[in-house]
Amino acid sequence: MNILALDPWMGGSHSQLLEAWAPASRHSIELLGLPPRHWKWRMSAGAWALARQIEQAEVPKPDALWVSSFVDLPQLRGFLPADWARVPTFLYFHENQLTYPRSEAAPFRGDMGPAWAQILSCLAADGIAFNSSFHLEQFRGATAGLMKTLPKPKPSSELRKALQHASVIHPGIDTSSFPQGPGPDAGAPLRVAFNHRWEYDKGALDWLNTVSQAIGAGAEIQLVLLGERSQDPGPKYQARLAELAPHILVQGHLDSRDDYARTLGECDLVVSCAIHEFYGMAVLEGVSSGCTPLAPDRLAYPEVLGGGLLKIPLYDSPDQRLEFLLHAARHRETWRTAAQRKAMHGLALPHDRVHTFEGLDLAMDHVIRAAHGPKK
C-alpha cells in the first residue's frame, strides 16, 4: 500500500521514528514534514502548509495517511484535494497538549486551542495510537475531565468511543545502534549519564543538585552530560556546572551517533529526573548500552522499564534518588559486571524498533481494510 506520512514537527523522536519505519515497512511510505521550530505555529498552520506542499508537488492520492498529533486533522482534510476525502487516516500521539507541562516562562499559558485541535483530530481519525499506555490513560483522564467543564453540545461520548479503540505502539529504539558497552574501567568512580534535552521538563537542574549533594556527602562520581541544549540554560545551571566541572567527563551534544552510543556504553547508570515523559527513549538507549537506569517510579517508566526486574528500584522522591545514587557510588562494581550489563541490554530488546514497525504496518492494514470494507 502507498502511505503518506505527515508531521509538521520533523525532528527528534518524530523524525527518528518515521525515517526508520519508511525503509523497513512492507508498505511504500513517503514522508512529508516541516522543520521542528515554532511549535505553536506548527500546530496551528502545519496542516495548511503540508496540504500546500501536497498540491505543489502534485503528490498522488495515497491508500492511507499517517499523521502525528501535531497535525490538526479536520483542518488538513479541509485543505486536501476533494478526491482525498475518503482516504483513511491514522493518528499517532507522541505527546498531547492537555497534559504536557508548562513552565512559568512558557507563552500561551492556558490556551486550549492546540489541545482542542487534538481532541477534534481524534474524532476525525480512522485509527489512533499512543506511544505508551501511560500516555493513553493520562490523555483519556484529562479529556474526560475537560468534557465535564464544557457546555453542551460537546463530543463526550464520541471521544470516549474513539479512545476505546485506540492502541499503544511504543516508538522503540534501534538496539543494534546501542550494543552492550563495557562500562568504565575497574576502580573508576561511578559514571552516570544524563542524556536528555536540557529543557525544564527533563529536570536537568534537579539532577545537578542531586549530584552536588552526593559529592558533598563523599560520593565519587563522574558525570556524562549529553543531550541537546537549544539555549543557555540560565545562571542556576551555569553555577552548578561550574561547581561540578572537576567531575564532568563529557559535556555537550555529540553529533556522531556512534560516539554517542560508545559514550553511553562506557557509563554505569543512565538517569532521568523528568517531570514529563510519555515513553523514555533516552533512558532506553542507555539501558540498551548496558547502563542500569536510575529513574522515577512514575510517568511511563514503570511501564517501559518493568521496575521489578531492576537491582536499583525506581525512586519515588528526590531524597530516595539521592539515597540510591549514594548506594550506587559505594557499590559501583555491582553495575559493571558482565551479567548486570547483559541483563540491562536484554531489558531493552523488547523495545527494538522491529516490533514498532510491525505494529505500525498492522495498524495501517487495519485502517485501510476498514475503509474499504462493507458499510453498515
Order of alpha helices (4+ residues) and beta strands (2+ residues): beta-alpha-beta-alpha-beta-alpha-beta-alpha-beta-alpha-alpha-beta-beta-alpha-beta-alpha-beta-alpha-beta-alpha-beta-alpha-alpha-alpha-alpha
